[in-house]
């Protein structure tokens, strides 16, 4: 290598340098997960895991890599979510495709899936309302090979993404996706369980810019008090649940008692407000009367 080439190579940034610079910019922008985000973005450019990045942190990065990385860093600096930049998000140990057409799956929703699975009867038919990326529907089908899932959404773009995620998980044969405003029009059909992560944020609530400016508002806001869609689900689910059928919904951390007060007048029993891993109220689980709650709890 001639002197000029050696000098040029010496001036190339290392992976460590690029990550440190990006993390500093993210921290200045108020991004809490600054270093993690920087590592994920650089890893996506060079095709390395975080472990590989740590092991090869002193390797020189070519100008093309640095330029591509800079583009991603600029997007994140404007508070675009990492999941949208990468086009994917992990949920329940599986990778899901995501775009701005769908809500980004979150860890708290994993606890909703667990609350459903722990009480789901064998060979159940499940309805997932407002499926978005299909995270709940696909996960339930993947975790329970005996279960069939119907998933609805008003967005054709979201349904396309959800169908792709179902195909990637190998569950397309047991998950059907229907365009519908909450409930499918399936004459005479009943479900053993209905699950939903509905819009439950009240209008006018200030959200972080990475949420407010990028995620679909239709999947976030539930009307003036945040409970509009939840009310509709309580009422509409009654004609679709079998006797003793299970209803599980994600809710806001300050909505537990309000949602409980909606469930009983609507006719539901065995109403539970359950927490997420942080201890905050995160979901309601209840039964439509007429079945055997003890049998349901035992899974069949």
N, C-alpha and C positions, 0 to 999 in steps of 0.2 A: 504494500500500500504506500503510495507516495505521500509526501508531507501534507499536501493540501487535502487529500482524501481522509488522512488520519485526523486532521484538524476538524474537518466537517463532521466526521463520525463522533469525535469527542464532544461536539456541541449539541448532538442530539439529546433530547430529554430522555430520562429513564421513566419507567412505569411509576416508580415511587414519586418522582417529581411531578408528573402529570396528575396523579391522584392527590397529592398534597396541595397543589395549586387549585384544583377544582374544589376540594373540600373547603379550602379557605374562602373561596368565592361563595359557596353554598351557605357557609356559616354566616357570612356577612349578609346574605339575603334572608337570614332567619330560618333556614332549613335545619331542623333538628338532626336528621339522619345524614349529615353532610358527608362524612367519610364513607359510610356504607353506600350512599348513592353514587359517589365518585367511583368506587371500586366496581359496582355493578355496571356502570356505563362503560368504563374502560374495558372491563371483561367482555362486554358484548361486542366491542369493536375488534378485539384481538382473538375472541373465541376462547377465553380462559375462564375457569371458575375462580372464585375468590381465593381458594387455596392455591391454585396455580399462580395467581397474581402475586400472592404473598411470597411464593417461592422464587418468582422470577422478577421481583420488584426492581432489580438493578439492571435489567435488560434495557437496551436503547430502543426507542420507539421511532419508526420511520416517519418522515414528514406527512405521508398520506394518513397514517394512523392518528397522528397528533391533530391533523385538520379535521378528520371525521369526529374524533373525540371532542374537539372544540365546538362543533356543531351541536352535539348532544348536551354538552355542558351549558351552552347558551340557552337551550330549550329548558333545561332543568332550572337554570338561574331565573327564568321567567315564571317558575313554579309549575311548569307542566309536570304532571305525575310521572314518576319513573316507569310505572306500568304501561302507560300510554307510549312513552318513548321506546321502550323495549318491545311493546306489543304483546306482553304476556304477564301473567301473575300466578303465583302458586296458591293453591287452595286445597286443603285436606290432602296434601302430599302429591297433588297432580298439577300439571301446568295447564293453564287456561289462556286461550287467546283473548285479548281485550283490545278494544278501540274506544274512542270517545262516544261511540253509539251505546255503550253499556257501562253500568256502574262497575267500579273496580271491586272485586271480591275482597272482603276484609276478614281478619281473624275472628272477630266477634260473631260473624255469620257461621263460622265453623261450629260454634257452640249451639246454634240453632239446629244445624244438621244433626248434631249429637243428641239433642233433646228429642228430635223426631225419631231417629234410628233406635233409641233406647226403648221406645214404646210402640214401635211399628210392628203390626201383626204380620204373620207369614203370608206370602203370595198376595201382598197388598197392591191395590191400585192407588197411586198417589197423584195429586194435582199440585203443581208448583205454579203459583200465580205471580206474574211479573218476573219471568225467568232471567231476563237480561243476558248475561254471558252463559247461562245454563249451569252456573256453579253448583247450585243446590240440586237441580234435577239430575245432572250428570253424576254428581257425587253419590246421591242416594241410589241410583241405578248401579253404579260401580261397586258400592259397598254391599248392596243386597241383590244378588243375581236372581232372586225369586220375585223381585218387585217390578211392576210396570209403572211408568211415569208419563203423565201428560203435562206439558208445560206451555203456558200462555204468555204472550206479550203483545203490546199494541204496535211495536216497532218491527217492521220487516227486516231492518238491518240487524237488530238484536237477535232475531230468530235465526238469521243466517249464521251469525257468529256462534250462537248456542248449538246449532246443528253441527257445525264444524268441530266444536269441542266434544260433542257426543261421539262423533265419528272417531276422533283422535283417541278417545277413551275406550272405544270398542263397545259402546252401549246403544248404538243407533237403533238396533232392533227392538229395544225395550223403552225407548223414549220418543214420544211424538210431540212435535211442536206445532202449536196452533196460534194464529193471529186472533186475538180476542181482547176485549176490554174487560180484564179481570177473569171472567168465567167463560169457559168454552160452551158452545151450543152443541151439546151431545145429548139428544133426547133420551130420557130414561136411564142415563148412565149415572152411577153413584161411585163415590170414592171412599176408600177406607181411611184416608188421611189427606188433609190439605195443608200445605205449607207455603209461606210467603215471607219475603223480605220487602215489605211494601214501602212506598214513600211515607215517611213519618216526621219530617222536619217541618216545623211551622213556618208559614210565610213571614218574611221579614227578619228571620234569624241570620246573623252574620256568620258566614262560613269561611274557613281558610281559603286563600286564593286558589290553591291547587284543586280544591273541590268546586268552589263557586264558579271559577272561570273555565273549567274543563269538563267536569262530569255532567251527565244529562240531568237537567233540572226536573224532567218528568219522573225520574227515578228517585228524586230526593225529597221534593216538597209535597206534603200531604194536606194542603189546604190551610185555612186560616189558623187552626189550632194544631195542625199536624196529624189529626185523627180522621180526616175525611175518608181516605181509602180504607183504613182499618175498620171504620163503621160499615162501609159497603161490604167488606169481606165477611164480617160477623153475620150480616143479614143474608148475603148471597150464598154463603157456604151451607146454610141450614138445609137447603133443598138438594144439595149435592153430596152431603155426607151420609154414609150408612148409619143406622142406629149404633151408637157407641163409637162413631168415627172420631178421629183425632184432628184437632186444629192447632197448628203451631205457627206463630207469627213473631218476627223480630219487631222490637219496639224501641223507642228512645229511652235513655237511661233515667229520665224524669217522668216517664209516662205510665209507670207500673200501676198505680192506683186508679188513674183515669181509665186505663184499658180494662182493668178488673171490673170497674163499675159499668163498662159497656157490655161485658161478657154475660153477666148474670141476667139482665133484662132481655137479652137476645135469646136466652134459653139454654145457655151452655152450663155444664156442670164440671166438677173436679178442676176448677180453675186454679192454675199455678202461675205465679210470676217468678221466673227463673233468672239467675244472674249470669253474666259472662265471666271470663277468667279474672277480670279486674274487680269483680264483686258488684258491678253496677247492674241494675235491672236491664235485661236485654231481650226477654222474650216472654210470650204468654203461651201456655200449653193448656188446652181444655178439651172436653169431650162433648159431643152431641148426644143427648140422652137416648136411652133405649137399648144400649148394649150392656156388656159386663165389664166394668172398669177393671176388676181384678184380673180378668182374662186378658184384657188389652195390655195391662201392665206386664203380664207374663210373656207377651209376644205371640198370642194366638189362642 
